[in-house]
């Protein structure tokens, strides 16, 4: 009796499924990292995290950004955060 070999199509579908799940997990990890960097002790990381949030424009981030504004010691980054809040509020309306 010969062993049945998977077809090329089933291998492709399986590899695509593994790729999608892996990509989804990496994206979630990246999102969590960027949100954590918003409260980094290093200003350049906070600036980069704000840039990432500007690219996302997710209204669900609004409470996080408001917490950030209350915490941020640098006026320039607070101003950038306020502009981001205004953009998020405008996109939600």
Secondary structure, 3 states (H helix, E strand, C coil): CCCCCCCHHHHHHHHHHHHHHHHHHHHHHHHHHHHHHCCCCCHHHHHHHHHHHHHHCCHHHHHHHHHHHHHCCCHHHHHHHHHHHHHHHHHHC
